[in-house]
Amino acid sequence: MDIVISNTSETPLYMQIYEQICAQIITGEIPVESCLPPIRTVAKELRISVIPVKMAWEELERGGFIYTMAGKGCFVAPLQSGELNLKRDSLAYAKMKEDIAYYRSLGLSMQEIIELVKRCYNE
């Protein structure tokens, strides 16, 4: 599990952690039934408070990405490929919606946004 956080980002720390772990679960980088490291361990490695890590774990559980076994830890939930695709699409849609709102605030048209996306995607 690889997590990189930015203290200068507008995105809250817990959301940065949540988004990165979601992506790693969706891509299979963190396999199904893998045990996530303890909250305190992750907080110590990232040099942050346990609170944002705990919040990220809670969001992951609410989102169905992980489950908790009392006294044993948190594990990656066994999701079918269809469920993973739905979760992936939902996360991508939410992020894209935020990004498009920003681009529109810059005065970009739909066609200009599409051209930028194509250019970035092909880089």
C-alpha angles and dihedrals in degrees: 000000000000120000126176118185131192120211090196096055120106087224111096116249094245090053092049089053093044094050094048095048091046090053091048092050093047093050092045093244086126104043126223114275091018113146113239116224117261116276093243092052092052092046091051093048092049091042093232138116119282089239098080091043091050090049091050091050090050091051091048090053093046089050092053095244095117139017131206127230111197111247093005106066141239123318136191108260118241102248125179117236090253091055091047091051091051091049091045092050092046093052092045092048093051092049093045091049090056092046094048091051088056093047091049089051086058088056097251118154123227090257092051091050091050091050091050091050091050092049093048093044092053095049 
